[in-house]
Amino acid sequence: MKFLKGTKLYSILTGTCPVCQEESIYKEPNPYKVGSIFKMPERCSNCGTKYKIEPSFFFGAMYVSYAVGVAFAVAAFVISYFFLNSTPLTAFFVIVATLIVFGPVIMRLSRNIWINFFFSYNKAAGKN
């Protein structure tokens, strides 16, 4: 995935600092360790970028989370209903299971997308 380095997509998919893209913005890289899913350092130790630029900054990620959740739900429906020929009730249960299983990933992905709205990659920032 190094070929994407320098793009917002790289930062979103890898969960790295949106400015230097050198280190994770999360203290715990595994989103399924639910107790520490939201724990982040205050600043990037590589470039010094402050992640929470205002109090409650990541509340805006809830809107992104809704859109990402809908995308996951639609994908689950299309796969189960059209490709696996399931009934509508079975497709519903597949959607619910998908949202439960991928919930932590959706939360992290939403935060990654949200923070990338406000920061851009700076190649010089990673040269500490």
Backbone atoms as SQL, in Angstrom:
CREATE TABLE atoms (id INTEGER PRIMARY KEY, chain TEXT, resi INTEGER, resn TEXT, atom TEXT, x REAL, y REAL, z REAL);
INSERT INTO atoms VALUES
  (1, 'A', 1, 'MET', 'N', 0.814, -1.187, 0.000),
  (2, 'A', 1, 'MET', 'CA', 0.000, 0.000, 0.000),
  (3, 'A', 1, 'MET', 'C', 0.870, 1.270, 0.000),
  (4, 'A', 2, 'LYS', 'N', 2.167, 1.098, -0.041),
  (5, 'A', 2, 'LYS', 'CA', 3.088, 2.234, -0.040),
  (6, 'A', 2, 'LYS', 'C', 2.890, 3.135, -1.258),
  (7, 'A', 3, 'PHE', 'N', 2.347, 2.585, -2.357),
  (8, 'A', 3, 'PHE', 'CA', 2.140, 3.391, -3.550),
  (9, 'A', 3, 'PHE', 'C', 1.099, 4.488, -3.331),
  (10, 'A', 4, 'LEU', 'N', 0.281, 4.370, -2.294),
  (11, 'A', 4, 'LEU', 'CA', -0.714, 5.391, -1.971),
  (12, 'A', 4, 'LEU', 'C', -0.185, 6.462, -1.018),
  (13, 'A', 5, 'LYS', 'N', 1.033, 6.280, -0.512),
  (14, 'A', 5, 'LYS', 'CA', 1.589, 7.220, 0.475),
  (15, 'A', 5, 'LYS', 'C', 1.550, 8.640, -0.083),
  (16, 'A', 6, 'GLY', 'N', 1.114, 9.547, 0.753),
  (17, 'A', 6, 'GLY', 'CA', 0.964, 10.934, 0.337),
  (18, 'A', 6, 'GLY', 'C', -0.459, 11.293, -0.029),
  (19, 'A', 7, 'THR', 'N', -1.339, 10.298, -0.044),
  (20, 'A', 7, 'THR', 'CA', -2.750, 10.555, -0.351),
  (21, 'A', 7, 'THR', 'C', -3.581, 10.417, 0.918),
  (22, 'A', 8, 'LYS', 'N', -4.746, 11.027, 0.897),
  (23, 'A', 8, 'LYS', 'CA', -5.659, 10.903, 2.040),
  (24, 'A', 8, 'LYS', 'C', -6.119, 9.454, 2.190),
  (25, 'A', 9, 'LEU', 'N', -6.263, 8.761, 1.088),
  (26, 'A', 9, 'LEU', 'CA', -6.695, 7.365, 1.121),
  (27, 'A', 9, 'LEU', 'C', -5.722, 6.508, 1.924),
  (28, 'A', 10, 'TYR', 'N', -4.434, 6.769, 1.793),
  (29, 'A', 10, 'TYR', 'CA', -3.431, 6.025, 2.557),
  (30, 'A', 10, 'TYR', 'C', -3.634, 6.240, 4.048),
  (31, 'A', 11, 'SER', 'N', -3.809, 7.490, 4.458),
  (32, 'A', 11, 'SER', 'CA', -4.012, 7.802, 5.868),
  (33, 'A', 11, 'SER', 'C', -5.315, 7.197, 6.389),
  (34, 'A', 12, 'ILE', 'N', -6.357, 7.234, 5.589),
  (35, 'A', 12, 'ILE', 'CA', -7.657, 6.688, 6.005),
  (36, 'A', 12, 'ILE', 'C', -7.579, 5.178, 6.180),
  (37, 'A', 13, 'LEU', 'N', -6.996, 4.483, 5.231),
  (38, 'A', 13, 'LEU', 'CA', -6.966, 3.021, 5.282),
  (39, 'A', 13, 'LEU', 'C', -5.976, 2.475, 6.308),
  (40, 'A', 14, 'THR', 'N', -4.895, 3.207, 6.559),
  (41, 'A', 14, 'THR', 'CA', -3.883, 2.712, 7.500),
  (42, 'A', 14, 'THR', 'C', -4.041, 3.279, 8.903),
  (43, 'A', 15, 'GLY', 'N', -4.826, 4.352, 9.047),
  (44, 'A', 15, 'GLY', 'CA', -4.998, 4.965, 10.362),
  (45, 'A', 15, 'GLY', 'C', -3.764, 5.699, 10.842),
  (46, 'A', 16, 'THR', 'N', -2.997, 6.241, 9.905),
  (47, 'A', 16, 'THR', 'CA', -1.782, 6.965, 10.267),
  (48, 'A', 16, 'THR', 'C', -2.055, 8.461, 10.339),
  (49, 'A', 17, 'CYS', 'N', -1.111, 9.171, 10.916),
  (50, 'A', 17, 'CYS', 'CA', -1.195, 10.630, 11.038),
  (51, 'A', 17, 'CYS', 'C', -1.485, 11.221, 9.656),
  (52, 'A', 18, 'PRO', 'N', -2.488, 12.084, 9.535),
  (53, 'A', 18, 'PRO', 'CA', -2.814, 12.628, 8.220),
  (54, 'A', 18, 'PRO', 'C', -1.768, 13.601, 7.671),
  (55, 'A', 19, 'VAL', 'N', -0.893, 14.112, 8.532),
  (56, 'A', 19, 'VAL', 'CA', 0.100, 15.086, 8.083),
  (57, 'A', 19, 'VAL', 'C', 1.394, 14.404, 7.647),
  (58, 'A', 20, 'CYS', 'N', 1.966, 13.544, 8.500),
  (59, 'A', 20, 'CYS', 'CA', 3.246, 12.903, 8.143),
  (60, 'A', 20, 'CYS', 'C', 3.073, 11.463, 7.650),
  (61, 'A', 21, 'GLN', 'N', 1.970, 10.837, 7.979),
  (62, 'A', 21, 'GLN', 'CA', 1.665, 9.454, 7.592),
  (63, 'A', 21, 'GLN', 'C', 2.753, 8.473, 8.017),
  (64, 'A', 22, 'GLU', 'N', 3.337, 8.728, 9.168),
  (65, 'A', 22, 'GLU', 'CA', 4.418, 7.876, 9.653),
  (66, 'A', 22, 'GLU', 'C', 4.016, 6.987, 10.822),
  (67, 'A', 23, 'GLU', 'N', 3.060, 7.408, 11.646),
  (68, 'A', 23, 'GLU', 'CA', 2.684, 6.572, 12.785),
  (69, 'A', 23, 'GLU', 'C', 1.179, 6.562, 12.982),
  (70, 'A', 24, 'SER', 'N', 0.704, 5.546, 13.683),
  (71, 'A', 24, 'SER', 'CA', -0.723, 5.372, 13.925),
  (72, 'A', 24, 'SER', 'C', -1.261, 6.485, 14.810),
  (73, 'A', 25, 'ILE', 'N', -2.495, 6.886, 14.551),
  (74, 'A', 25, 'ILE', 'CA', -3.114, 7.900, 15.398),
  (75, 'A', 25, 'ILE', 'C', -3.796, 7.269, 16.607),
  (76, 'A', 26, 'TYR', 'N', -3.725, 5.956, 16.727),
  (77, 'A', 26, 'TYR', 'CA', -4.330, 5.240, 17.851),
  (78, 'A', 26, 'TYR', 'C', -3.255, 4.595, 18.708),
  (79, 'A', 27, 'LYS', 'N', -3.505, 4.566, 20.009),
  (80, 'A', 27, 'LYS', 'CA', -2.554, 3.920, 20.916),
  (81, 'A', 27, 'LYS', 'C', -2.584, 2.409, 20.741),
  (82, 'A', 28, 'GLU', 'N', -3.754, 1.862, 20.467),
  (83, 'A', 28, 'GLU', 'CA', -3.920, 0.417, 20.254),
  (84, 'A', 28, 'GLU', 'C', -4.332, 0.197, 18.801),
  (85, 'A', 29, 'PRO', 'N', -3.486, -0.455, 17.997),
  (86, 'A', 29, 'PRO', 'CA', -3.811, -0.630, 16.578),
  (87, 'A', 29, 'PRO', 'C', -4.983, -1.581, 16.310),
  (88, 'A', 30, 'ASN', 'N', -5.306, -2.450, 17.244),
  (89, 'A', 30, 'ASN', 'CA', -6.387, -3.420, 17.044),
  (90, 'A', 30, 'ASN', 'C', -7.724, -2.793, 17.439),
  (91, 'A', 31, 'PRO', 'N', -8.640, -2.562, 16.485),
  (92, 'A', 31, 'PRO', 'CA', -9.919, -1.940, 16.827),
  (93, 'A', 31, 'PRO', 'C', -10.835, -2.850, 17.644),
  (94, 'A', 32, 'TYR', 'N', -10.540, -4.139, 17.695),
  (95, 'A', 32, 'TYR', 'CA', -11.395, -5.061, 18.436),
  (96, 'A', 32, 'TYR', 'C', -11.052, -5.137, 19.922),
  (97, 'A', 33, 'LYS', 'N', -10.064, -4.395, 20.369),
  (98, 'A', 33, 'LYS', 'CA', -9.823, -4.232, 21.803),
  (99, 'A', 33, 'LYS', 'C', -10.684, -3.049, 22.223),
  (100, 'A', 34, 'VAL', 'N', -11.942, -3.341, 22.484),
  (101, 'A', 34, 'VAL', 'CA', -12.981, -2.328, 22.624),
  (102, 'A', 34, 'VAL', 'C', -12.683, -1.324, 23.739),
  (103, 'A', 35, 'GLY', 'N', -12.002, -1.731, 24.787),
  (104, 'A', 35, 'GLY', 'CA', -11.697, -0.823, 25.884),
  (105, 'A', 35, 'GLY', 'C', -10.789, 0.318, 25.488),
  (106, 'A', 36, 'SER', 'N', -10.046, 0.151, 24.426),
  (107, 'A', 36, 'SER', 'CA', -9.115, 1.204, 24.012),
  (108, 'A', 36, 'SER', 'C', -9.337, 1.638, 22.563),
  (109, 'A', 37, 'ILE', 'N', -10.557, 1.448, 22.080),
  (110, 'A', 37, 'ILE', 'CA', -10.846, 1.754, 20.672),
  (111, 'A', 37, 'ILE', 'C', -10.683, 3.236, 20.345),
  (112, 'A', 38, 'PHE', 'N', -10.974, 4.121, 21.314),
  (113, 'A', 38, 'PHE', 'CA', -10.908, 5.553, 21.061),
  (114, 'A', 38, 'PHE', 'C', -9.658, 6.221, 21.616),
  (115, 'A', 39, 'LYS', 'N', -8.765, 5.459, 22.242),
  (116, 'A', 39, 'LYS', 'CA', -7.586, 6.067, 22.871),
  (117, 'A', 39, 'LYS', 'C', -6.578, 6.501, 21.814),
  (118, 'A', 40, 'MET', 'N', -6.257, 7.801, 21.889),
  (119, 'A', 40, 'MET', 'CA', -5.329, 8.402, 20.940),
  (120, 'A', 40, 'MET', 'C', -4.347, 9.269, 21.714),
  (121, 'A', 41, 'PRO', 'N', -3.112, 9.358, 21.248),
  (122, 'A', 41, 'PRO', 'CA', -2.222, 10.348, 21.858),
  (123, 'A', 41, 'PRO', 'C', -2.735, 11.752, 21.498),
  (124, 'A', 42, 'GLU', 'N', -2.347, 12.733, 22.294),
  (125, 'A', 42, 'GLU', 'CA', -2.798, 14.094, 22.003),
  (126, 'A', 42, 'GLU', 'C', -2.156, 14.630, 20.724),
  (127, 'A', 43, 'ARG', 'N', -0.882, 14.261, 20.522),
  (128, 'A', 43, 'ARG', 'CA', -0.141, 14.741, 19.349),
  (129, 'A', 43, 'ARG', 'C', 0.615, 13.592, 18.687),
  (130, 'A', 44, 'CYS', 'N', 0.930, 13.777, 17.434),
  (131, 'A', 44, 'CYS', 'CA', 1.788, 12.838, 16.720),
  (132, 'A', 44, 'CYS', 'C', 3.210, 13.018, 17.237),
  (133, 'A', 45, 'SER', 'N', 3.850, 11.940, 17.649),
  (134, 'A', 45, 'SER', 'CA', 5.210, 12.051, 18.174),
  (135, 'A', 45, 'SER', 'C', 6.238, 12.294, 17.064),
  (136, 'A', 46, 'ASN', 'N', 5.828, 12.103, 15.824),
  (137, 'A', 46, 'ASN', 'CA', 6.741, 12.317, 14.707),
  (138, 'A', 46, 'ASN', 'C', 6.734, 13.766, 14.216),
  (139, 'A', 47, 'CYS', 'N', 5.544, 14.323, 13.968),
  (140, 'A', 47, 'CYS', 'CA', 5.466, 15.676, 13.401),
  (141, 'A', 47, 'CYS', 'C', 4.839, 16.695, 14.346),
  (142, 'A', 48, 'GLY', 'N', 4.266, 16.248, 15.456),
  (143, 'A', 48, 'GLY', 'CA', 3.693, 17.159, 16.438),
  (144, 'A', 48, 'GLY', 'C', 2.280, 17.620, 16.144),
  (145, 'A', 49, 'THR', 'N', 1.617, 17.038, 15.164),
  (146, 'A', 49, 'THR', 'CA', 0.249, 17.427, 14.833),
  (147, 'A', 49, 'THR', 'C', -0.682, 17.121, 15.999),
  (148, 'A', 50, 'LYS', 'N', -1.485, 18.103, 16.391),
  (149, 'A', 50, 'LYS', 'CA', -2.468, 17.906, 17.452),
  (150, 'A', 50, 'LYS', 'C', -3.723, 17.325, 16.811),
  (151, 'A', 51, 'TYR', 'N', -4.115, 16.121, 17.265),
  (152, 'A', 51, 'TYR', 'CA', -5.232, 15.419, 16.641),
  (153, 'A', 51, 'TYR', 'C', -6.588, 16.015, 16.982),
  (154, 'A', 52, 'LYS', 'N', -6.808, 16.345, 18.234),
  (155, 'A', 52, 'LYS', 'CA', -8.095, 16.907, 18.646),
  (156, 'A', 52, 'LYS', 'C', -7.961, 18.422, 18.619),
  (157, 'A', 53, 'ILE', 'N', -8.312, 19.023, 17.485),
  (158, 'A', 53, 'ILE', 'CA', -8.083, 20.443, 17.307),
  (159, 'A', 53, 'ILE', 'C', -9.064, 21.309, 18.093),
  (160, 'A', 54, 'GLU', 'N', -10.098, 20.711, 18.643),
  (161, 'A', 54, 'GLU', 'CA', -11.029, 21.412, 19.516),
  (162, 'A', 54, 'GLU', 'C', -11.716, 20.381, 20.409),
  (163, 'A', 55, 'PRO', 'N', -12.311, 20.816, 21.528),
  (164, 'A', 55, 'PRO', 'CA', -13.019, 19.852, 22.376),
  (165, 'A', 55, 'PRO', 'C', -14.139, 19.172, 21.582),
  (166, 'A', 56, 'SER', 'N', -14.318, 17.907, 21.825),
  (167, 'A', 56, 'SER', 'CA', -15.355, 17.107, 21.159),
  (168, 'A', 56, 'SER', 'C', -15.206, 17.095, 19.638),
  (169, 'A', 57, 'PHE', 'N', -13.979, 17.207, 19.159),
  (170, 'A', 57, 'PHE', 'CA', -13.708, 17.256, 17.722),
  (171, 'A', 57, 'PHE', 'C', -14.285, 16.059, 16.987),
  (172, 'A', 58, 'PHE', 'N', -14.166, 14.878, 17.558),
  (173, 'A', 58, 'PHE', 'CA', -14.561, 13.671, 16.835),
  (174, 'A', 58, 'PHE', 'C', -16.058, 13.367, 16.888),
  (175, 'A', 59, 'PHE', 'N', -16.876, 14.253, 17.492),
  (176, 'A', 59, 'PHE', 'CA', -18.324, 14.057, 17.417),
  (177, 'A', 59, 'PHE', 'C', -18.797, 14.127, 15.966),
  (178, 'A', 60, 'GLY', 'N', -18.120, 14.901, 15.152),
  (179, 'A', 60, 'GLY', 'CA', -18.471, 14.992, 13.733),
  (180, 'A', 60, 'GLY', 'C', -18.292, 13.673, 13.001),
  (181, 'A', 61, 'ALA', 'N', -17.446, 12.805, 13.547),
  (182, 'A', 61, 'ALA', 'CA', -17.232, 11.501, 12.915),
  (183, 'A', 61, 'ALA', 'C', -18.479, 10.627, 12.988),
  (184, 'A', 62, 'MET', 'N', -19.420, 10.979, 13.858),
  (185, 'A', 62, 'MET', 'CA', -20.667, 10.205, 13.940),
  (186, 'A', 62, 'MET', 'C', -21.445, 10.296, 12.630),
  (187, 'A', 63, 'TYR', 'N', -21.403, 11.466, 11.986),
  (188, 'A', 63, 'TYR', 'CA', -22.092, 11.624, 10.707),
  (189, 'A', 63, 'TYR', 'C', -21.429, 10.760, 9.643),
  (190, 'A', 64, 'VAL', 'N', -20.120, 10.739, 9.655),
  (191, 'A', 64, 'VAL', 'CA', -19.381, 9.894, 8.718),
  (192, 'A', 64, 'VAL', 'C', -19.669, 8.428, 9.020),
  (193, 'A', 65, 'SER', 'N', -19.744, 8.090, 10.307),
  (194, 'A', 65, 'SER', 'CA', -20.011, 6.717, 10.724),
  (195, 'A', 65, 'SER', 'C', -21.352, 6.228, 10.186),
  (196, 'A', 66, 'TYR', 'N', -22.331, 7.096, 10.175),
  (197, 'A', 66, 'TYR', 'CA', -23.639, 6.726, 9.627),
  (198, 'A', 66, 'TYR', 'C', -23.510, 6.346, 8.156),
  (199, 'A', 67, 'ALA', 'N', -22.810, 7.171, 7.389),
  (200, 'A', 67, 'ALA', 'CA', -22.640, 6.902, 5.959),
  (201, 'A', 67, 'ALA', 'C', -21.843, 5.619, 5.713),
  (202, 'A', 68, 'VAL', 'N', -20.782, 5.421, 6.488),
  (203, 'A', 68, 'VAL', 'CA', -19.968, 4.217, 6.335),
  (204, 'A', 68, 'VAL', 'C', -20.786, 2.982, 6.735),
  (205, 'A', 69, 'GLY', 'N', -21.569, 3.103, 7.801),
  (206, 'A', 69, 'GLY', 'CA', -22.436, 1.990, 8.229),
  (207, 'A', 69, 'GLY', 'C', -23.462, 1.634, 7.168),
  (208, 'A', 70, 'VAL', 'N', -24.042, 2.644, 6.534),
  (209, 'A', 70, 'VAL', 'CA', -25.004, 2.396, 5.450),
  (210, 'A', 70, 'VAL', 'C', -24.309, 1.689, 4.292),
  (211, 'A', 71, 'ALA', 'N', -23.090, 2.102, 3.972),
  (212, 'A', 71, 'ALA', 'CA', -22.342, 1.452, 2.881),
  (213, 'A', 71, 'ALA', 'C', -22.088, -0.019, 3.200),
  (214, 'A', 72, 'PHE', 'N', -21.687, -0.318, 4.440),
  (215, 'A', 72, 'PHE', 'CA', -21.478, -1.708, 4.850),
  (216, 'A', 72, 'PHE', 'C', -22.794, -2.482, 4.789),
  (217, 'A', 73, 'ALA', 'N', -23.890, -1.873, 5.230),
  (218, 'A', 73, 'ALA', 'CA', -25.193, -2.543, 5.226),
  (219, 'A', 73, 'ALA', 'C', -25.665, -2.835, 3.808),
  (220, 'A', 74, 'VAL', 'N', -25.495, -1.879, 2.923),
  (221, 'A', 74, 'VAL', 'CA', -25.898, -2.084, 1.520),
  (222, 'A', 74, 'VAL', 'C', -25.054, -3.187, 0.889),
  (223, 'A', 75, 'ALA', 'N', -23.756, -3.173, 1.159),
  (224, 'A', 75, 'ALA', 'CA', -22.891, -4.229, 0.616),
  (225, 'A', 75, 'ALA', 'C', -23.312, -5.602, 1.148),
  (226, 'A', 76, 'ALA', 'N', -23.621, -5.681, 2.437),
  (227, 'A', 76, 'ALA', 'CA', -24.060, -6.956, 3.024),
  (228, 'A', 76, 'ALA', 'C', -25.372, -7.412, 2.394),
  (229, 'A', 77, 'PHE', 'N', -26.288, -6.472, 2.172),
  (230, 'A', 77, 'PHE', 'CA', -27.563, -6.828, 1.551),
  (231, 'A', 77, 'PHE', 'C', -27.366, -7.336, 0.133),
  (232, 'A', 78, 'VAL', 'N', -26.586, -6.614, -0.656),
  (233, 'A', 78, 'VAL', 'CA', -26.375, -7.004, -2.056),
  (234, 'A', 78, 'VAL', 'C', -25.725, -8.380, -2.135),
  (235, 'A', 79, 'ILE', 'N', -24.719, -8.610, -1.311),
  (236, 'A', 79, 'ILE', 'CA', -24.042, -9.911, -1.332),
  (237, 'A', 79, 'ILE', 'C', -24.985, -11.029, -0.909),
  (238, 'A', 80, 'SER', 'N', -25.717, -10.818, 0.186),
  (239, 'A', 80, 'SER', 'CA', -26.569, -11.906, 0.687),
  (240, 'A', 80, 'SER', 'C', -27.811, -12.116, -0.173),
  (241, 'A', 81, 'TYR', 'N', -28.443, -11.059, -0.578),
  (242, 'A', 81, 'TYR', 'CA', -29.720, -11.186, -1.293),
  (243, 'A', 81, 'TYR', 'C', -29.540, -11.547, -2.761),
  (244, 'A', 82, 'PHE', 'N', -28.626, -10.868, -3.430),
  (245, 'A', 82, 'PHE', 'CA', -28.489, -11.091, -4.871),
  (246, 'A', 82, 'PHE', 'C', -27.502, -12.195, -5.231),
  (247, 'A', 83, 'PHE', 'N', -26.398, -12.275, -4.517),
  (248, 'A', 83, 'PHE', 'CA', -25.395, -13.282, -4.871),
  (249, 'A', 83, 'PHE', 'C', -25.618, -14.622, -4.178),
  (250, 'A', 84, 'LEU', 'N', -26.122, -14.595, -2.956),
  (251, 'A', 84, 'LEU', 'CA', -26.352, -15.848, -2.226),
  (252, 'A', 84, 'LEU', 'C', -27.818, -16.271, -2.232),
  (253, 'A', 85, 'ASN', 'N', -28.660, -15.482, -2.899),
  (254, 'A', 85, 'ASN', 'CA', -30.099, -15.778, -3.046),
  (255, 'A', 85, 'ASN', 'C', -30.800, -16.046, -1.710),
  (256, 'A', 86, 'SER', 'N', -30.548, -15.218, -0.729),
  (257, 'A', 86, 'SER', 'CA', -31.199, -15.391, 0.567),
  (258, 'A', 86, 'SER', 'C', -32.565, -14.701, 0.566),
  (259, 'A', 87, 'THR', 'N', -33.348, -14.997, 1.577),
  (260, 'A', 87, 'THR', 'CA', -34.652, -14.350, 1.734),
  (261, 'A', 87, 'THR', 'C', -34.440, -12.959, 2.324),
  (262, 'A', 88, 'PRO', 'N', -35.443, -12.089, 2.236),
  (263, 'A', 88, 'PRO', 'CA', -35.297, -10.756, 2.837),
  (264, 'A', 88, 'PRO', 'C', -35.017, -10.811, 4.346),
  (265, 'A', 89, 'LEU', 'N', -35.624, -11.743, 5.047),
  (266, 'A', 89, 'LEU', 'CA', -35.387, -11.866, 6.487),
  (267, 'A', 89, 'LEU', 'C', -33.946, -12.289, 6.766),
  (268, 'A', 90, 'THR', 'N', -33.450, -13.232, 6.008),
  (269, 'A', 90, 'THR', 'CA', -32.062, -13.660, 6.167),
  (270, 'A', 90, 'THR', 'C', -31.106, -12.519, 5.823),
  (271, 'A', 91, 'ALA', 'N', -31.427, -11.764, 4.790),
  (272, 'A', 91, 'ALA', 'CA', -30.601, -10.616, 4.418),
  (273, 'A', 91, 'ALA', 'C', -30.574, -9.589, 5.557),
  (274, 'A', 92, 'PHE', 'N', -31.705, -9.399, 6.214),
  (275, 'A', 92, 'PHE', 'CA', -31.767, -8.493, 7.359),
  (276, 'A', 92, 'PHE', 'C', -30.814, -8.941, 8.464),
  (277, 'A', 93, 'PHE', 'N', -30.844, -10.229, 8.776),
  (278, 'A', 93, 'PHE', 'CA', -29.958, -10.744, 9.822),
  (279, 'A', 93, 'PHE', 'C', -28.486, -10.651, 9.413),
  (280, 'A', 94, 'VAL', 'N', -28.215, -10.808, 8.141),
  (281, 'A', 94, 'VAL', 'CA', -26.844, -10.649, 7.647),
  (282, 'A', 94, 'VAL', 'C', -26.390, -9.203, 7.821),
  (283, 'A', 95, 'ILE', 'N', -27.269, -8.247, 7.545),
  (284, 'A', 95, 'ILE', 'CA', -26.952, -6.828, 7.723),
  (285, 'A', 95, 'ILE', 'C', -26.655, -6.532, 9.188),
  (286, 'A', 96, 'VAL', 'N', -27.512, -7.011, 10.087),
  (287, 'A', 96, 'VAL', 'CA', -27.314, -6.782, 11.522),
  (288, 'A', 96, 'VAL', 'C', -25.992, -7.394, 11.982),
  (289, 'A', 97, 'ALA', 'N', -25.726, -8.618, 11.568),
  (290, 'A', 97, 'ALA', 'CA', -24.479, -9.287, 11.954),
  (291, 'A', 97, 'ALA', 'C', -23.263, -8.537, 11.401),
  (292, 'A', 98, 'THR', 'N', -23.359, -8.056, 10.175),
  (293, 'A', 98, 'THR', 'CA', -22.260, -7.302, 9.569),
  (294, 'A', 98, 'THR', 'C', -21.968, -6.037, 10.365),
  (295, 'A', 99, 'LEU', 'N', -23.015, -5.312, 10.746),
  (296, 'A', 99, 'LEU', 'CA', -22.822, -4.071, 11.493),
  (297, 'A', 99, 'LEU', 'C', -22.270, -4.325, 12.893),
  (298, 'A', 100, 'ILE', 'N', -22.633, -5.437, 13.492),
  (299, 'A', 100, 'ILE', 'CA', -22.091, -5.774, 14.813),
  (300, 'A', 100, 'ILE', 'C', -20.619, -6.178, 14.695),
  (301, 'A', 101, 'VAL', 'N', -20.333, -7.050, 13.751),
  (302, 'A', 101, 'VAL', 'CA', -18.963, -7.545, 13.591),
  (303, 'A', 101, 'VAL', 'C', -18.008, -6.430, 13.167),
  (304, 'A', 102, 'PHE', 'N', -18.438, -5.586, 12.240),
  (305, 'A', 102, 'PHE', 'CA', -17.568, -4.538, 11.721),
  (306, 'A', 102, 'PHE', 'C', -17.738, -3.197, 12.436),
  (307, 'A', 103, 'GLY', 'N', -18.511, -3.147, 13.511),
  (308, 'A', 103, 'GLY', 'CA', -18.729, -1.910, 14.257),
  (309, 'A', 103, 'GLY', 'C', -17.450, -1.199, 14.665),
  (310, 'A', 104, 'PRO', 'N', -16.500, -1.886, 15.313),
  (311, 'A', 104, 'PRO', 'CA', -15.258, -1.210, 15.682),
  (312, 'A', 104, 'PRO', 'C', -14.464, -0.696, 14.475),
  (313, 'A', 105, 'VAL', 'N', -14.467, -1.444, 13.398),
  (314, 'A', 105, 'VAL', 'CA', -13.760, -1.015, 12.187),
  (315, 'A', 105, 'VAL', 'C', -14.445, 0.220, 11.606),
  (316, 'A', 106, 'ILE', 'N', -15.774, 0.238, 11.601),
  (317, 'A', 106, 'ILE', 'CA', -16.529, 1.383, 11.097),
  (318, 'A', 106, 'ILE', 'C', -16.228, 2.625, 11.939),
  (319, 'A', 107, 'MET', 'N', -16.146, 2.462, 13.260),
  (320, 'A', 107, 'MET', 'CA', -15.838, 3.600, 14.135),
  (321, 'A', 107, 'MET', 'C', -14.461, 4.176, 13.833),
  (322, 'A', 108, 'ARG', 'N', -13.471, 3.309, 13.713),
  (323, 'A', 108, 'ARG', 'CA', -12.108, 3.771, 13.418),
  (324, 'A', 108, 'ARG', 'C', -12.036, 4.399, 12.029),
  (325, 'A', 109, 'LEU', 'N', -12.628, 3.757, 11.057),
  (326, 'A', 109, 'LEU', 'CA', -12.612, 4.269, 9.689),
  (327, 'A', 109, 'LEU', 'C', -13.274, 5.645, 9.620),
  (328, 'A', 110, 'SER', 'N', -14.353, 5.828, 10.353),
  (329, 'A', 110, 'SER', 'CA', -15.052, 7.112, 10.378),
  (330, 'A', 110, 'SER', 'C', -14.186, 8.206, 10.982),
  (331, 'A', 111, 'ARG', 'N', -13.485, 7.881, 12.054),
  (332, 'A', 111, 'ARG', 'CA', -12.570, 8.860, 12.656),
  (333, 'A', 111, 'ARG', 'C', -11.441, 9.207, 11.685),
  (334, 'A', 112, 'ASN', 'N', -10.930, 8.204, 10.987),
  (335, 'A', 112, 'ASN', 'CA', -9.863, 8.439, 10.013),
  (336, 'A', 112, 'ASN', 'C', -10.342, 9.368, 8.894),
  (337, 'A', 113, 'ILE', 'N', -11.538, 9.131, 8.401),
  (338, 'A', 113, 'ILE', 'CA', -12.092, 9.973, 7.344),
  (339, 'A', 113, 'ILE', 'C', -12.302, 11.394, 7.871),
  (340, 'A', 114, 'TRP', 'N', -12.869, 11.509, 9.075),
  (341, 'A', 114, 'TRP', 'CA', -13.170, 12.815, 9.648),
  (342, 'A', 114, 'TRP', 'C', -11.908, 13.663, 9.820),
  (343, 'A', 115, 'ILE', 'N', -10.859, 13.082, 10.392),
  (344, 'A', 115, 'ILE', 'CA', -9.645, 13.863, 10.630),
  (345, 'A', 115, 'ILE', 'C', -8.973, 14.254, 9.317),
  (346, 'A', 116, 'ASN', 'N', -9.166, 13.457, 8.285),
  (347, 'A', 116, 'ASN', 'CA', -8.565, 13.781, 6.992),
  (348, 'A', 116, 'ASN', 'C', -9.307, 14.891, 6.254),
  (349, 'A', 117, 'PHE', 'N', -10.491, 15.271, 6.724),
  (350, 'A', 117, 'PHE', 'CA', -11.159, 16.454, 6.183),
  (351, 'A', 117, 'PHE', 'C', -10.399, 17.726, 6.559),
  (352, 'A', 118, 'PHE', 'N', -9.705, 17.696, 7.677),
  (353, 'A', 118, 'PHE', 'CA', -9.123, 18.900, 8.251),
  (354, 'A', 118, 'PHE', 'C', -7.602, 19.008, 8.112),
  (355, 'A', 119, 'PHE', 'N', -6.939, 17.912, 7.791),
  (356, 'A', 119, 'PHE', 'CA', -5.487, 17.918, 7.650),
  (357, 'A', 119, 'PHE', 'C', -5.093, 17.377, 6.291),
  (358, 'A', 120, 'SER', 'N', -3.968, 17.842, 5.799),
  (359, 'A', 120, 'SER', 'CA', -3.439, 17.353, 4.525),
  (360, 'A', 120, 'SER', 'C', -2.006, 16.871, 4.717),
  (361, 'A', 121, 'TYR', 'N', -1.595, 15.980, 3.852),
  (362, 'A', 121, 'TYR', 'CA', -0.245, 15.424, 3.896),
  (363, 'A', 121, 'TYR', 'C', 0.788, 16.511, 3.627),
  (364, 'A', 122, 'ASN', 'N', 1.866, 16.474, 4.409),
  (365, 'A', 122, 'ASN', 'CA', 2.986, 17.396, 4.232),
  (366, 'A', 122, 'ASN', 'C', 4.255, 16.550, 4.251),
  (367, 'A', 123, 'LYS', 'N', 4.853, 16.353, 3.112),
  (368, 'A', 123, 'LYS', 'CA', 6.025, 15.492, 3.009),
  (369, 'A', 123, 'LYS', 'C', 7.156, 15.943, 3.923),
  (370, 'A', 124, 'ALA', 'N', 7.316, 17.239, 4.091),
  (371, 'A', 124, 'ALA', 'CA', 8.376, 17.768, 4.946),
  (372, 'A', 124, 'ALA', 'C', 8.117, 17.498, 6.427),
  (373, 'A', 125, 'ALA', 'N', 6.861, 17.290, 6.823),
  (374, 'A', 125, 'ALA', 'CA', 6.535, 17.075, 8.239),
  (375, 'A', 125, 'ALA', 'C', 7.081, 15.751, 8.736),
  (376, 'A', 126, 'GLY', 'N', 7.251, 14.775, 7.910),
  (377, 'A', 126, 'GLY', 'CA', 7.731, 13.464, 8.319),
  (378, 'A', 126, 'GLY', 'C', 9.241, 13.365, 8.404),
  (379, 'A', 127, 'LYS', 'N', 9.939, 14.426, 8.200),
  (380, 'A', 127, 'LYS', 'CA', 11.405, 14.407, 8.172),
  (381, 'A', 127, 'LYS', 'C', 12.027, 14.855, 9.486),
  (382, 'A', 128, 'ASN', 'N', 11.477, 14.423, 10.606),
  (383, 'A', 128, 'ASN', 'CA', 12.052, 14.792, 11.925),
  (384, 'A', 128, 'ASN', 'C', 13.209, 13.930, 12.280);
